[in-house]
Amino acid sequence: MPAHRPSTLSDRPLPRLRRAGARALGLGALHLPLHLALLFTLGGAPAQAADWLEIHGDLPADAPTTPQLGGFLQIVGEGIVGGERAPALPGALAEQEGVLPTFNRVGPGDATYGASVRRARFFFRGAVPKTDQRVSYALSAEFGDNQLTRLEPVVLTDAAVNVMIFPALQLRAGQFKLPTAEEALESNPLAARFINNSAGLTALLLENPVLDGKYAGGASGLRDVGAQLWGRWDGAHQGLSAALMVSNGRIGGLDVDNEKDVTGRIHATLWAEGDPRDPHREALEVFGWWLEGSREGLGGPEAPRMDRRRRGAGISFATGGLQARSELIDAVGAIDAGTVSPFPGQPVLLLADGQGLASSTFAHYTRPIGGEGLSLGGGLRYDRYARRTDRPTDERLAQTWTGDLTLGLGPRAHLMLDYERRSLHAPAGPAAANALLDTLGDRLSAQLVIVL
């Protein structure tokens, strides 16, 4: 009975809601919360919008040649609200009666609430001297307690060099974020509006190495090792960027075979005010991306090679203190379904021919309060993730409504409080499966973000 695993990786700053009408239109369409009615101008704090390909890959012309040290901390407290223990179940699961399912825990033990340093990330970034700012670099490492550091206390997250062939054509090589979904690309401490990532992003893009039914390493962090050719055109109020990347399909070192992943992304700015490198600019943007690859040996030494295909598209709008965005992710093959049943010690199931379809929509609004550099924001997000297999009884549907309040404490710190109303169902599954999934509780999270 594969279970949806809650998100543990995400990336965020400051916001407040004036209108939130996120209506889910179902999995066959990209539900758009924007409705053009959101295109009115609101006064308030800066909006959050950016072309993240440019921000991650390029340095401004006046960037210093000496290394610039930075980083951020995210301290999280979280608890499960209303989660229950397993009821009486038939068959092999009968022995789990009274056991707390893993989706109602906040860590590897049986705790239902607790606190952790989710991210403690530090980085160097700068331009190589005497290269006329044509060669820049970025190094970062993660010390926090999350899926990246599942087996190692410190993980190298980014180690990349960017070479400007022409201003409109650049090469990036090393380990860095794949050019995929907007939620995956955005800088977490600067732009993420909610504490946890959407369920679909975590399940379909955050890759975990699996061998013989066990996690064999830390999560990918939405990154890979490879080379990316990318280019851009910036007009007065419009822009276009595109990227094509060839990568290993695993972070941390040499590939295990000669098969490579190919990822592409295109991002069109239909209207914008401000520098495209500024994550606080106002803009109306659309984007699309695709990823093609394969994996070998993930289901065990005798398992056949799995194809892994991912596609996505979305639209984003930001003005005044308002931001709204909607994204769709479609996936085929190598679907991480979590453990076979949601209890400790169960083997991890990787679906070679599984399919996933996820959508996420939010609206968030922020404005200043008082005269001390404070801001108050709020937002609402709806995300939906459906996983299908060739066995209807293994289908799962996860839906989450997330409400957020954010208190901005100046440009380098903010407090966030999120409540996630979670549901998980087996649409064609037996009554026993749904009885277990009905024990899923909501999640309450608080986070302090400090940008160093």
C-alpha positions as CSV (number, residue, x, y, z in Angstrom):
1,M,0.0,0.0,0.0
2,P,2.4,2.7,-1.2
3,A,1.9,5.9,0.7
4,H,2.5,9.5,-0.1
5,R,5.5,10.9,1.9
6,P,5.2,14.5,3.1
7,S,7.5,17.2,1.7
8,T,10.7,17.9,3.7
9,L,12.5,20.2,1.3
10,S,11.6,23.7,0.3
11,D,13.1,27.2,-0.2
12,R,11.2,31.2,1.0
13,P,10.8,35.4,2.2
14,L,8.0,37.9,3.1
15,P,4.1,38.2,2.1
16,R,-0.2,38.8,2.7
17,L,-3.3,37.8,0.9
18,R,-5.9,40.1,-0.5
19,R,-7.5,37.7,-2.8
20,A,-7.1,33.9,-2.9
21,G,-9.5,32.0,-5.1
22,A,-7.5,29.0,-6.0
23,R,-10.0,26.7,-7.6
24,A,-8.8,23.3,-8.7
25,L,-9.9,22.3,-12.1
26,G,-8.8,18.7,-12.0
27,L,-5.8,16.9,-13.3
28,G,-6.4,17.2,-17.0
29,A,-5.7,21.0,-17.0
30,L,-3.4,23.5,-15.5
31,H,-5.6,25.2,-13.0
32,L,-5.0,29.0,-13.4
33,P,-5.7,31.1,-10.3
34,L,-4.8,34.3,-12.1
35,H,-8.1,34.9,-14.0
36,L,-6.7,38.2,-15.2
37,A,-8.8,39.7,-12.4
38,L,-5.5,39.6,-10.4
39,L,-3.9,41.9,-12.9
40,F,-4.9,45.0,-11.0
41,T,-2.1,47.0,-9.4
42,L,-1.8,46.8,-5.6
43,G,0.4,49.1,-3.5
44,G,2.7,47.4,-0.9
45,A,5.9,45.5,-0.5
46,P,7.9,44.4,-3.6
47,A,6.5,41.4,-5.5
48,Q,8.5,38.2,-6.0
49,A,9.3,37.3,-9.6
50,A,12.5,36.5,-11.4
51,D,14.1,34.7,-14.3
52,W,16.0,32.2,-12.1
53,L,18.2,30.9,-15.0
54,E,19.8,34.4,-15.1
55,I,20.1,34.7,-11.3
56,H,21.7,31.3,-10.8
57,G,23.9,31.4,-13.8
58,D,25.1,35.0,-14.3
59,L,26.7,37.7,-12.2
60,P,26.1,41.4,-12.7
61,A,28.8,43.3,-14.5
62,D,30.0,45.0,-11.3
63,A,30.3,41.8,-9.3
64,P,33.4,41.8,-7.1
65,T,36.3,39.5,-8.0
66,T,37.0,38.6,-4.4
67,P,34.9,35.7,-3.0
68,Q,31.6,36.7,-1.4
69,L,30.6,34.6,1.5
70,G,26.9,34.1,2.3
71,G,24.4,31.7,3.5
72,F,21.1,31.2,5.3
73,L,19.6,29.3,8.2
74,Q,16.1,27.9,8.4
75,I,14.9,26.7,11.9
76,V,11.7,24.8,11.8
77,G,9.2,23.6,14.4
78,E,6.4,21.3,13.2
79,G,3.7,19.1,14.5
80,I,0.9,16.7,13.3
81,V,-2.6,17.8,14.1
82,G,-5.3,15.1,14.3
83,G,-3.2,12.2,13.1
84,E,-4.3,8.8,14.3
85,R,-2.7,5.4,14.8
86,A,-3.5,2.5,12.4
87,P,-6.9,0.9,12.9
88,A,-7.5,-2.9,12.7
89,L,-6.3,-4.0,9.3
90,P,-6.7,-7.4,7.5
91,G,-4.0,-9.7,6.2
92,A,-0.3,-8.9,6.6
93,L,-1.0,-5.4,8.0
94,A,-2.9,-6.8,11.0
95,E,0.2,-6.6,13.1
96,Q,0.4,-2.8,12.5
97,E,-2.7,-2.1,14.5
98,G,-2.0,0.7,16.9
99,V,1.2,1.7,15.2
100,L,1.7,5.4,14.2
101,P,2.0,5.6,10.4
102,T,5.1,7.4,9.1
103,F,3.0,10.2,7.5
104,N,1.9,11.1,11.0
105,R,5.5,11.5,12.3
106,V,7.9,14.4,12.1
107,G,11.2,12.4,12.1
108,P,12.7,9.0,12.1
109,G,11.2,8.1,15.5
110,D,7.6,8.2,16.6
111,A,7.5,11.9,17.6
112,T,4.5,13.9,16.4
113,Y,6.1,17.3,17.0
114,G,9.6,18.7,17.2
115,A,12.1,21.2,15.9
116,S,15.2,21.1,13.7
117,V,17.7,23.1,11.8
118,R,16.2,22.2,8.4
119,R,18.8,24.1,6.4
120,A,22.1,25.6,7.3
121,R,23.7,26.4,3.9
122,F,26.8,28.5,3.2
123,F,28.2,29.5,-0.1
124,F,31.0,31.4,-1.9
125,R,30.3,33.2,-5.2
126,G,32.3,35.5,-7.3
127,A,34.1,36.2,-10.6
128,V,37.5,34.8,-11.5
129,P,40.1,37.6,-11.5
130,K,41.4,38.8,-14.9
131,T,38.6,37.3,-16.9
132,D,36.7,40.5,-17.5
133,Q,33.8,39.1,-15.5
134,R,33.4,36.3,-18.1
135,V,34.1,33.5,-15.7
136,S,32.2,33.2,-12.4
137,Y,31.8,30.4,-9.9
138,A,29.5,29.3,-7.1
139,L,30.2,26.8,-4.2
140,S,27.7,25.9,-1.5
141,A,27.4,23.2,1.2
142,E,24.4,22.0,3.3
143,F,24.8,21.3,7.0
144,G,21.1,21.1,7.9
145,D,18.9,18.1,8.8
146,N,17.0,17.2,5.6
147,Q,16.8,14.6,2.8
148,L,20.1,15.9,1.3
149,T,22.0,15.0,4.4
150,R,20.2,11.6,5.0
151,L,23.4,9.7,5.1
152,E,26.1,12.4,5.4
153,P,26.3,15.3,7.8
154,V,27.6,17.7,5.2
155,V,26.7,17.6,1.5
156,L,28.2,19.7,-1.4
157,T,25.1,21.2,-3.0
158,D,26.6,23.5,-5.7
159,A,29.9,23.5,-7.4
160,A,29.6,25.3,-10.7
161,V,31.4,27.6,-13.1
162,N,29.7,29.9,-15.5
163,V,31.5,31.0,-18.7
164,M,30.1,33.9,-20.7
165,I,30.8,33.1,-24.4
166,F,28.7,36.1,-25.4
167,P,26.3,38.0,-23.1
168,A,23.4,36.2,-24.8
169,L,25.1,32.8,-24.8
170,Q,26.7,31.2,-21.8
171,L,28.0,27.8,-20.6
172,R,27.5,26.5,-17.0
173,A,29.2,23.3,-15.8
174,G,29.5,21.4,-12.6
175,Q,26.8,20.6,-10.0
176,F,23.8,22.9,-9.8
177,K,20.0,23.0,-10.1
178,L,18.4,21.4,-13.1
179,P,16.4,23.9,-15.3
180,T,13.0,22.5,-14.4
181,A,10.0,23.8,-12.5
182,E,9.8,27.3,-11.2
183,E,9.2,26.1,-7.6
184,A,12.4,24.0,-8.0
185,L,14.5,26.8,-9.3
186,E,13.5,29.7,-7.0
187,S,15.9,30.5,-4.2
188,N,14.2,29.2,-1.1
189,P,15.2,31.8,1.5
190,L,14.5,34.7,-0.9
191,A,11.4,33.7,-2.8
192,A,9.5,30.6,-1.4
193,R,6.1,31.6,-0.1
194,F,5.4,28.4,2.0
195,I,7.5,26.4,4.4
196,N,7.2,23.0,2.6
197,N,7.3,22.3,-1.1
198,S,4.2,21.1,-2.9
199,A,3.6,17.3,-2.7
200,G,4.0,16.8,-6.5
201,L,7.3,18.6,-6.7
202,T,8.7,16.5,-3.9
203,A,7.4,13.2,-5.3
204,L,8.3,13.7,-9.0
205,L,11.4,15.9,-9.1
206,L,13.2,15.4,-5.8
207,E,15.0,12.2,-6.7
208,N,16.2,9.7,-4.1
209,P,18.6,6.9,-5.0
210,V,17.0,3.5,-4.2
211,L,18.9,0.1,-4.1
212,D,17.3,-3.2,-3.0
213,G,14.4,-1.4,-1.4
214,K,16.4,1.1,0.6
215,Y,17.5,4.6,0.1
216,A,21.2,4.4,-0.9
217,G,22.0,8.1,-0.5
218,G,20.8,11.6,0.1
219,A,18.2,13.3,-2.1
220,S,19.2,15.1,-5.3
221,G,18.3,18.5,-3.9
222,L,16.8,19.1,-7.4
223,R,20.4,19.2,-8.7
224,D,22.6,17.2,-11.1
225,V,26.2,17.1,-12.4
226,G,26.6,18.2,-16.1
227,A,26.9,21.1,-18.5
228,Q,24.2,23.6,-19.5
229,L,24.2,25.9,-22.5
230,W,21.9,28.8,-21.9
231,G,21.0,32.1,-23.4
232,R,18.9,35.1,-22.9
233,W,17.5,38.3,-24.4
234,D,16.4,41.1,-22.2
235,G,14.2,43.9,-23.6
236,A,12.9,47.0,-21.8
237,H,9.8,45.2,-20.5
238,Q,10.1,41.7,-22.1
239,G,12.6,38.9,-22.1
240,L,13.3,35.4,-23.2
241,S,15.7,32.8,-21.8
242,A,16.3,29.1,-22.7
243,A,18.6,26.4,-21.4
244,L,19.7,22.9,-22.5
245,M,21.5,20.7,-20.1
246,V,23.2,17.2,-20.4
247,S,23.8,15.6,-17.0
248,N,24.6,12.4,-15.2
249,G,21.3,11.7,-13.5
250,R,23.0,11.7,-10.0
251,I,24.8,14.2,-7.9
252,G,28.1,13.9,-6.1
253,G,30.5,12.3,-8.7
254,L,31.0,10.3,-11.8
255,D,28.1,8.6,-13.5
256,V,27.6,4.8,-13.1
257,D,26.9,4.3,-16.8
258,N,27.0,6.1,-20.2
259,E,23.4,7.1,-20.2
260,K,22.7,10.8,-19.7
261,D,19.8,13.0,-18.9
262,V,18.8,15.8,-21.2
263,T,16.8,18.7,-19.8
264,G,15.5,21.8,-21.5
265,R,13.6,24.9,-20.3
266,I,12.2,28.1,-21.9
267,H,11.1,31.1,-20.0
268,A,9.2,34.1,-21.5
269,T,8.7,37.3,-19.7
270,L,5.7,39.0,-21.3
271,W,5.9,42.1,-19.1
272,A,8.3,43.2,-16.4
273,E,9.5,46.1,-14.4
274,G,13.1,45.9,-13.0
275,D,16.3,44.0,-13.5
276,P,15.7,40.3,-14.5
277,R,18.2,39.3,-11.9
278,D,16.1,40.9,-9.2
279,P,13.9,38.4,-7.4
280,H,11.6,41.2,-6.2
281,R,10.7,42.6,-9.6
282,E,7.1,42.8,-11.0
283,A,6.4,40.6,-14.0
284,L,4.0,38.4,-16.0
285,E,5.9,35.2,-17.1
286,V,5.2,31.8,-18.7
287,F,7.6,28.9,-18.8
288,G,7.9,25.3,-19.9
289,W,10.5,22.5,-19.5
290,W,11.1,18.8,-20.1
291,L,13.5,16.1,-18.8
292,E,14.4,12.8,-20.4
293,G,16.6,10.1,-18.9
294,S,16.8,6.6,-17.6
295,R,18.0,4.7,-14.5
296,E,19.6,1.3,-14.0
297,G,19.6,-1.0,-11.0
298,L,17.3,1.2,-8.9
299,G,14.8,-1.7,-8.2
300,G,17.6,-4.2,-7.4
301,P,20.5,-5.8,-9.2
302,E,18.2,-7.7,-11.6
303,A,15.8,-4.9,-12.3
304,P,15.6,-3.6,-15.9
305,R,16.6,-0.1,-16.9
306,M,13.8,2.4,-16.2
307,D,12.9,5.4,-18.4
308,R,12.4,8.6,-16.5
309,R,10.5,11.4,-18.2
310,R,9.3,14.7,-16.7
311,R,7.4,17.6,-18.3
312,G,6.1,20.9,-16.9
313,A,4.6,24.3,-17.6
314,G,3.3,27.3,-15.7
315,I,2.4,30.9,-15.4
316,S,3.4,33.5,-12.8
317,F,2.3,37.1,-12.1
318,A,3.6,39.6,-9.6
319,T,2.8,43.2,-8.9
320,G,2.8,45.4,-5.9
321,G,2.7,43.0,-3.0
322,L,0.9,40.3,-4.9
323,Q,2.2,37.1,-6.4
324,A,0.2,34.3,-8.0
325,R,1.5,31.2,-9.8
326,S,0.2,28.0,-11.2
327,E,2.3,25.0,-12.4
328,L,1.7,21.6,-13.8
329,I,4.1,18.6,-13.7
330,D,3.6,15.4,-15.7
331,A,5.8,12.3,-15.1
332,V,6.3,8.8,-16.5
333,G,8.6,6.2,-15.1
334,A,10.9,5.8,-12.0
335,I,8.2,7.2,-9.7
336,D,9.3,7.1,-6.0
337,A,6.2,5.7,-4.2
338,G,7.7,5.8,-0.7
339,T,7.5,2.6,1.4
340,V,5.3,-0.3,0.4
341,S,3.2,0.5,3.5
342,P,3.5,3.7,5.7
343,F,5.2,2.0,8.6
344,P,8.9,1.8,9.7
345,G,11.1,-0.8,8.2
346,Q,9.1,-1.3,5.0
347,P,11.0,-1.5,1.7
348,V,10.9,1.5,-0.6
349,L,8.9,1.0,-3.8
350,L,10.1,2.5,-7.1
351,L,7.5,2.3,-9.9
352,A,9.3,1.6,-13.3
353,D,6.1,2.3,-15.3
354,G,4.2,4.5,-12.9
355,Q,2.7,7.8,-13.9
356,G,2.3,11.0,-11.9
357,L,0.4,14.3,-12.6
358,A,0.7,17.2,-10.2
359,S,-0.5,20.7,-10.1
360,S,0.1,23.6,-7.7
361,T,-1.5,27.0,-7.5
362,F,-1.1,29.8,-5.0
363,A,-1.7,33.5,-4.4
364,H,0.2,35.5,-1.8
365,Y,0.1,39.1,-0.7
366,T,2.5,41.3,1.4
367,R,2.6,44.9,2.5
368,P,4.6,46.9,5.0
369,I,3.3,47.5,8.5
370,G,4.4,50.3,10.8
371,G,7.6,52.3,10.0
372,E,10.2,49.9,11.4
373,G,10.9,47.9,8.3
374,L,8.3,45.2,9.2
375,S,6.0,43.6,6.7
376,L,3.0,41.2,7.0
377,G,2.0,38.7,4.4
378,G,-0.4,35.8,3.8
379,G,-1.3,33.3,1.2
380,L,-3.2,30.2,0.2
381,R,-1.9,27.3,-1.9
382,Y,-3.7,24.3,-3.3
383,D,-1.6,21.4,-4.6
384,R,-2.8,18.0,-6.0
385,Y,-0.8,15.0,-6.9
386,A,-2.2,11.8,-8.5
387,R,-0.1,8.7,-8.9
388,R,-1.2,6.0,-11.3
389,T,0.1,2.5,-12.1
390,D,-1.1,-0.5,-14.2
391,R,-2.9,-1.7,-11.1
392,P,-5.8,0.6,-10.2
393,T,-5.7,-0.5,-6.6
394,D,-2.3,1.2,-6.3
395,E,-3.5,4.6,-7.4
396,R,-3.1,7.4,-4.9
397,L,-4.5,10.9,-4.8
398,A,-3.0,13.5,-2.4
399,Q,-4.5,17.0,-2.0
400,T,-3.2,19.8,0.3
401,W,-4.5,23.2,1.1
402,T,-1.8,25.4,2.8
403,G,-2.4,28.7,4.5
404,D,0.6,30.9,5.3
405,L,1.3,34.0,7.5
406,T,4.7,35.6,7.2
407,L,6.1,38.4,9.3
408,G,9.0,40.2,7.6
409,L,11.7,41.4,10.1
410,G,13.6,43.4,7.6
411,P,15.4,42.3,4.4
412,R,17.3,39.5,6.0
413,A,14.9,37.7,8.4
414,H,11.3,36.6,8.6
415,L,9.0,34.3,10.5
416,M,6.5,32.0,8.8
417,L,3.5,30.0,10.1
418,D,1.8,27.4,7.8
419,Y,-1.1,25.2,8.3
420,E,-1.5,22.3,5.8
421,R,-4.9,20.6,5.5
422,R,-3.9,17.2,4.0
423,S,-5.9,14.4,2.5
424,L,-4.8,11.1,0.9
425,H,-7.0,8.6,-0.9
426,A,-6.9,5.4,-2.9
427,P,-9.7,6.1,-5.4
428,A,-9.9,2.4,-6.6
429,G,-8.4,0.8,-3.5
430,P,-10.0,-1.5,-1.0
431,A,-11.8,-0.2,2.1
432,A,-8.9,-1.2,4.3
433,A,-6.4,1.0,2.3
434,N,-8.7,4.0,2.7
435,A,-9.3,3.4,6.3
436,L,-5.5,3.6,6.9
437,L,-5.1,6.7,4.7
438,D,-7.9,8.4,6.5
439,T,-5.7,8.5,9.6
440,L,-3.5,11.1,7.9
441,G,-3.3,14.3,10.1
442,D,-2.8,17.9,9.1
443,R,0.6,19.6,9.6
444,L,1.3,22.9,11.5
445,S,4.8,24.4,10.8
446,A,6.7,27.5,12.0
447,Q,9.9,28.6,10.5
448,L,12.5,31.3,11.2
449,V,14.6,32.3,8.2
450,I,17.8,34.2,8.5
451,V,19.8,35.3,5.4
452,L,23.5,35.8,6.3
